[in-house]
């Protein structure tokens, strides 16, 4: 088929926009991560000087090296924050599943005329600012917060628990923020389920609990897998939650990148941190895509 | 066999919804607290709302945010709808895989990386950071969300309607304007709303791409949050949550009404 001008225009405009504002910036990050830090503006060397012709291009490439990446392996701050990001994301995903599954299950067993309303109630928090929703937890978790007031009043504890600025607060923040992402795919899987399967299982002598584990749970597995990825992937690079609820010793890579850039002004290292974070993310993203294609 | 909601399911739903809504509810209730101490109730007062509207910094930031959100979500909707069209209709062209990759990648890209890379681009081409750079940044990631929403509607669209319009003498542009657009309009509108709220809420990307004269509301909120809980922030959050809640509920009611109307029309058509 020949390209007519209308088709060309339709393809070229979004394509060009994405190339200029997504692809090129990403290549710049890659390039700067291979450059040396310099005390200048911009604070990195070398810069590509096209006016110097071929020699300039060759000089540019010879100036690139993996020094920043070596630096990442040598300073254990970066190792620790990658590992701790993975750990925090994994633990939070697990707890999100633990809380999200029963809610999704209960939704799928609700009367059909209630379900759209329940769906809306689950989606609604997602539309309001994550920043504000995370902020709401400061008032609950701080040492003079609502939770400690209740616990002290009930006499459960003698002195306020310190939860804010600990990893526990970060877990709570992630579970809270990403819960809808877990509930919706599981609900979608459970809602499609044919209830007569459960009746058959019970007729054949399964107890209700056995029927759940042998029929319902396996059938909802695609939803569980999708939900886990949808929580795990974004929480790995999370910045807002650890910086508001976590303490200075709660390491997450998004926060490290931010500080490297804004506080230390070390652009090459910040770029190298970003490149490694992307490499780590590629694995779960590819697995997620495979899972989606399998169930499509 | 008709199963009624068991006690267990009822409890789970109640607890789950309480977990989702209680924190926001507490925040909203305590925005009407008399005392500056946010966690101690000292009587009803709306004075923090007054303080908020007298705070010029917050008003300026709100104005910047609103302009950025309106402009970026509108451009993003146009670009995103074009991209959705290309994704669904153009099966073969040079670099299609790269194109669809660039549509989906920003959805999973950590915000810190998107922000960092755009900032480095703006510095490399010597573009001063300000409202324009935030708009460019927000348009870029929002158009990907819009194209996902719109393309899911375009996939189920019956192409024979469009072909009929072309056969009856419409130009391709007219066929799009008179036939396709009205049918996919709900998806385009929800794409715009999504882009608008994404822009309104974004802290990370805006922090990287904003200049000193273009502080957005989330940036302002974030910097005051670092100093701890304050009643003005509670009041501001209450206003923002209420706007979003009203918007979502209205949108849900409108779409419910549309579906009901379409169903009655179809039923009458069958008679």
Contacts between the chains, C-beta under 8 A, distances in Angstrom:
chain1	res1	chain2	res2	distance
A	1	B	92	7.7
A	3	B	93	7.8
A	6	B	172	6.4
A	6	B	173	7.9
A	7	B	90	7.1
A	10	B	82	5.6
A	10	B	85	6.2
A	10	B	86	5.9
A	10	B	90	7.6
A	11	B	86	5.3
A	11	B	90	6.3
A	11	B	93	5.9
A	11	B	99	7.8
A	13	B	79	6.8
A	13	B	82	6.0
A	14	B	79	5.1
A	14	B	80	7.8
A	14	B	82	5.0
A	14	B	83	4.0
A	14	B	86	6.5
A	14	B	99	7.9
A	14	B	143	7.0
A	14	B	147	7.7
A	15	B	86	7.7
A	15	B	95	7.4
A	15	B	99	5.7
A	17	B	79	5.9
A	17	B	139	7.8
A	17	B	140	7.0
A	17	B	143	7.3
A	18	B	83	7.9
A	18	B	99	7.4
A	18	B	102	4.2
A	18	B	103	7.3
A	18	B	140	7.3
A	19	B	102	7.4
A	21	B	118	6.8
A	21	B	121	7.2
A	21	B	136	6.2
A	21	B	137	7.6
A	21	B	139	7.9
A	21	B	140	4.3
A	22	B	102	5.3
A	22	B	105	7.1
A	22	B	106	6.2
A	22	B	140	6.0
A	23	B	102	6.4
A	24	B	121	6.1
A	25	B	117	3.6
A	25	B	118	5.2
A	25	B	120	6.2
A	25	B	121	4.0
A	26	B	117	5.3
A	28	B	117	6.5
A	28	B	120	4.7
A	28	B	121	5.7
A	28	B	124	5.8
A	29	B	113	7.2
A	29	B	116	6.4
A	29	B	117	4.6
A	29	B	120	6.1
A	32	B	120	6.2
A	42	B	123	5.6
A	42	B	124	7.6
A	99	B	16	7.0
A	99	B	19	7.2
A	102	B	12	4.4
A	102	B	16	7.3
A	103	B	12	5.9
A	103	B	13	6.5
A	103	B	16	3.6
A	105	B	9	7.2
A	105	B	12	7.4
A	106	B	5	7.6
A	106	B	8	7.8
A	106	B	9	3.8
A	106	B	10	7.4
A	106	B	12	4.4
A	106	B	13	4.5
A	106	B	16	7.4
A	107	B	13	6.9
A	109	B	3	6.6
A	109	B	5	6.3
A	109	B	6	7.5
A	109	B	9	5.2
A	110	B	5	6.1
A	110	B	9	7.3
A	110	B	13	7.1
A	111	B	5	7.2
A	116	B	252	7.8
A	116	B	256	7.3
A	118	B	13	7.3
A	120	B	248	7.0
A	120	B	249	7.5
A	120	B	252	5.2
A	121	B	17	6.1
A	121	B	20	7.6
A	122	B	20	7.3
A	123	B	248	7.4
A	124	B	244	7.8
A	124	B	245	6.4
A	124	B	248	5.4
A	125	B	20	5.4
A	125	B	21	7.6
A	125	B	24	7.2
A	127	B	197	5.5
A	127	B	244	5.0
A	127	B	247	7.6
A	127	B	248	5.3
A	128	B	24	7.4
A	128	B	201	7.7
A	128	B	240	6.8
A	128	B	241	5.0
A	128	B	244	4.4
A	128	B	245	7.2
A	129	B	200	7.2
A	129	B	201	4.1
A	129	B	218	6.9
A	129	B	237	7.8
A	129	B	240	6.1
A	129	B	241	7.9
A	129	B	244	7.8
A	130	B	201	6.4
A	131	B	201	6.7
A	131	B	203	5.4
A	131	B	218	5.5
A	131	B	221	6.2
A	131	B	222	6.4
A	131	B	225	7.8
A	132	B	24	7.8
A	132	B	27	7.6
A	132	B	221	7.4
A	132	B	237	4.4
A	132	B	240	6.3
A	132	B	241	6.6
A	133	B	23	6.9
A	133	B	24	6.6
A	135	B	27	7.5
A	135	B	221	7.6
A	135	B	225	5.5
A	135	B	229	7.7
A	135	B	233	6.9
A	135	B	237	6.7
A	136	B	23	3.9
A	136	B	24	5.6
A	136	B	26	6.8
A	136	B	27	4.3
A	136	B	237	7.4
A	137	B	23	5.9
A	138	B	225	7.5
A	138	B	228	7.4
A	138	B	229	5.2
A	139	B	26	6.4
A	139	B	27	6.5
A	139	B	30	6.7
A	139	B	38	5.8
A	139	B	39	5.9
A	139	B	229	5.3
A	139	B	234	8.0
A	140	B	23	6.0
A	140	B	26	6.7
A	142	B	39	7.2
A	142	B	229	7.2
A	144	B	39	5.4
A	144	B	40	7.9
A	145	B	39	5.6
A	146	B	26	6.1
A	146	B	39	6.3
A	149	B	39	6.9
A	176	B	19	7.3
A	176	B	20	7.7
A	176	B	23	7.1
A	179	B	16	7.9
A	179	B	19	7.5
A	179	B	20	6.6
A	180	B	20	7.9
A	183	B	16	7.8
A	195	B	1	8.0
A	195	B	3	7.6
A	199	B	1	6.0
A	233	B	108	5.6
A	234	B	108	7.6
A	234	B	110	7.4
A	236	B	110	7.2
A	237	B	110	2.6
A	237	B	111	7.2
A	237	B	112	6.1
A	237	B	113	7.0
A	238	B	110	7.8
A	239	B	110	7.9
A	239	B	111	6.7
A	239	B	112	5.4
A	239	B	204	5.5
A	240	B	203	6.1
A	240	B	204	7.0
A	240	B	222	7.8
A	244	B	222	8.0
A	244	B	225	6.2
A	254	B	110	6.1
A	254	B	111	7.9
A	254	B	112	4.8
A	257	B	112	4.9
A	257	B	113	7.7
A	257	B	116	7.0
A	258	B	112	6.0
A	258	B	204	7.9
A	261	B	116	6.3
A	261	B	208	7.9
A	267	B	120	7.3
A	270	B	116	6.3
A	271	B	116	7.0
A	271	B	120	7.4
A	274	B	112	7.1
A	274	B	113	4.6
A	274	B	116	5.7
A	274	B	117	7.4
A	277	B	110	6.4
A	277	B	112	8.0
A	277	B	113	6.6
A	278	B	109	7.8
A	278	B	113	6.5
A	281	B	108	7.0
A	281	B	110	7.2
A	285	B	108	5.4
